[in-house]
Amino acid sequence: MMNARTWKKVMFMLLSAIVLVTIIWYNNDVIHTLADKNPRGVFETWYRRIVPVQEEAVGMGHETPWEVEQQKRKAAIREGCGGKPTAAALSRTLQKSPILPHLLIDDVHKAIYCFIPKVSSTSFKKVWLSMINPDKGKGNRRPHAVLNAKIRQEKRQKTNLRQKLSTYTKYLIVRHPFERLLSAYKNKIKGPQKKFQQKTVYNYAKKIRPNVKRSDIQWTEFVDYLNNGGDRKNRHWNVFARHCYLCSIEYDIVGKYETLGVDSEHFLRRVRAPEWLHFPEYHPTKTSSELQKYMRNLTKMQIDRLYRTYEKDFRLFQSQDTCFLLRHAADARTPPVSAEQQALETYSVISATDHATVFLRLCVKTCNSELSKSYHIDVIRSSVNKNPKGVFETWYRRIVPVQEEAVGMGHETPWEVEQQKRKAAVQEGCGGKPTAAALSRTLQEFPNLPHLLIDDVHKAIYCFIPKIASSSWRIVWMKLLGLENIPRTMSRHDFLYMRILQENRQKIDMIRKLSTYTKFLVVRHPFERLVSAYKNKIKGPDVTLQQTPVYNYVKKIRPNANQLDIQWTEFVDYLNNGGDRTDRHWDVFARHCYLCSIEYDIVGKYETLSVDSEHFLRRVRAPEWLHFPEYHPTKTSSELQTYMRNLTKMQIDRLYRTYEKDFRLFQYTYNPH
């Protein structure tokens, strides 16, 4: 028998257990019953309870859905940039932008945030201010001014930035590129309020619609402004990839506007922000639902050109709404066509872009019910996994005559028809004809246009590209100028380059000459030219200036390497891993000859060099006795396949991305197999 004292102890312990169970049950019940009334508060309570469990699970090899999604997002960025960011890429970025002005840095929480306007940057800046200084963050209506002043005061150093970028937690938030563009238009251009962003767009619109008001700029006019050389560097509508240095910095958390609350909460908890600090309750804007209505006002060509501007953002962040482009293209304001042509026209919006194959595969999968099931599309669908790029090229050659039916309606020769096709491909790749604004920007960056040879007597301009018979063409050019006798101590290249420096080219004169003189360039299959450069400048047996940086790279991987024994695979790895791609012997045609700023009259190719050169010489009224020397093709073309077999698929893919614009502009083929 228990005495009274023992009995009291037992009853007290029993009652305590009942109270404890009741409290636990009550807490859980409150979370469930209040879920509909206050989801944000419930989520925060749940998040604080569950995150430690999830982190423990991650350590055991069980990743959460959010972490799996993050891995996919970061993998897409690495794929789009051709691999993880390298130290060399970061060095180049820090050289161009020493303070990285779009990054906010918090040394206390070891956090970095890249703010992108029109992607909830104002809201997140308020959160950031509350994190670094709670007194300034509360109720601050001008976070931009406060944080911009802080960036200027920090006096960032290159060495410190490197260390912080490698150790701090880095975060950015992105959004569907067209949604962000529409948001910028509604907030910065459409106004009735006057904003400084309106000025340049208004000046453009006024040329086309003289009675336009500054507060009445139309969406179509804003898009035309961007498509025709308008300022694309404005921070409210510039490209994410450039704004946040995405191919130079590897971000730890990639947030998206669609999952803003969850992504921001993960970031704040990871950097150990105060427990009371959360991203404010999120109310999505109407922009997403309005996008389709605005895009219907654009033509197929306007959408196509606008897409090319933001293509890298679509690719890096896997924006899935690409099928909207397909749907819109069929309904766009274009002349009626047959069912078969309409299916091909629909595809042309996607296929004319840099990464056409990816788009074909994606939209066949996600928009299957909306595509015409014609023979052409069936061919693409059935062959897409075996040889996507080759299928696209075959298809493109088949559809171009349909789209360019005006070609061949006159009495052009086969050579003239081919020239029109080549120039049309360049225009298509550049998003239209070169504009005066594009030329002005090029002349500002390269005042002398040092790769152009100019003959004022014959009113001729030639853009020389090394490793494409440029030495032979310099001999012809000097004969055209009547300068056959040059000092023996000087090469033809040095002599002509000295002439370029002595010409003292003025911007006004250059604009006049580029608009009136006959302009000529010669291109070649990009990989053939690269092999030729390797054999002539890297492989040896002579020591060349170009070998030094490649040799320094190879020596880190193969310490016993000899400067005259650099392998082809090592040279390709050098280029793929941040090597100097601006060397004139292997740089990109488009940049070397300013192709999207200058419209060339004759586009020559290495395969038709003699014929194209003869047409140019006759057009500029060169002496009748002057001809391009008899042409003997090199062995490089036949050797290309042998060299490419030594590369892995990843090496070829990354190399292709570097020269992708040249492949597209000049209709060269590429087959990774």
C-alpha angles and dihedrals in degrees: 000000000000118000121231094262094054091046091054091052092052092049092048092052091047093051091047091054091050092050092049093050090047092052092050091048091047093052093051091045091052091053092053098042095047095045094100095045100047112013094162094056091044091050091052092051091047093045094054090050098044104038095076089052091050093047090051089050091050090055087055091055097263108122122198120239090252091055092047089053090049091053090052092050094049092045090054090054092049090049092050092048094046097249140333117329113272131216089245092055091051091049091054091049092050089049091055096038108022096180098035090225096198094061123091113204128199111189094187096058093027091234135145125194125186107209118211116190116239091026099093089282093144093054093046092047088058089052089048092052090050089052096051097033119007092194093058095040099058112091095345109157096184106051091147094062094044095049095041089054089049091053090052092049095050095075092208117211125210094235094049092047091054091052093048094046090054097048110025124085108257123206138178136169124217135185139197101292095228093047090053091047091052091048090052091050093051094045103036108023112024093053129131081211117080114246128178091238088066095062101077093039090049092051089053095046091048091063091058099034108027095189094054118132122221091239093047104062109145125227091241091053091051091051091048089051091056093042093051102054101289120156104287092172094074105124092231093064108012123123118282092222093060097035095056098030090239098175091050101042126049109216120214096209123029109196126196129206090237092058097030099134096050095042093049092048091053091050094049092049093046093055090045096243115179112291091239093056117096137151107268120260107288123234112181115226126238092248094096093055092043096051096087092051092053094044091054088068091063127083123237091256092051091053092045093053093043090051091054090057092056098029095114091055091051090051099042095049100035095236100195099199093090092115088069086070090054093049092046095046091061091051098040123120097273130129114275114266137181121280092255094050091045092057090051092045089052091056093045092072090063101031097056090065130094096262099035096151094057091052094049092052093044098050096042086059101042102033100037095133093052100051125092110248096222125149093259094056092044089056091052092046095049096045101036096099095046102048112351097169094046092049090051093051093050090048093046093053088051096051101041094077089054092052094043100044090145089070112091095018090107127050100279122154118241088256092054092048090052091049091052090052092049093049092044090054090052091049091047092051092049093047096249140332118330113270131216089245092055091050091049091054091049092049090049091054097038107024094176098039086219097197094061122091112203128200111190093187096059093027091234134145126193125186107209118210116190117241092028101093089284093143091055091046092051089058089053091046094052090051088050089053092044092241103127096135112071131161111282091227092062131068121226090250093053091044093053092043090053088052090053090053092047094050091075092211115212124210095235092049092047092052090050094048094046090054097047110026124084108257124206138178136168123217135185140196101293095227093047089053090048092052089048090052091049093051094045103036108022112025097059150177085178122056110243136185091243092060096067102075092039091049091049089054095046092048090063090058100033108028094188092054119136120219090235094047104062110146125228091240090052091051090051091048089051090056094042093051102055101289120156103286092173094075105124092232093065108012122124118281092223093059097035095056098029090239098175091050101043126050109216119213096209123029108197126195129206089236092059097028100136096048094045092047092049091052091051094049092049093046093055090046096244116179111288091239093056116095137153107268120260107288122233111181114227125238092249094095093056092042095051095088092051092053094045092052088067092062128082121238090253092053091051093046093051092045090050091054090057093055097029095114091055091051090052099041094050100033097241118160129240127190117181090202 
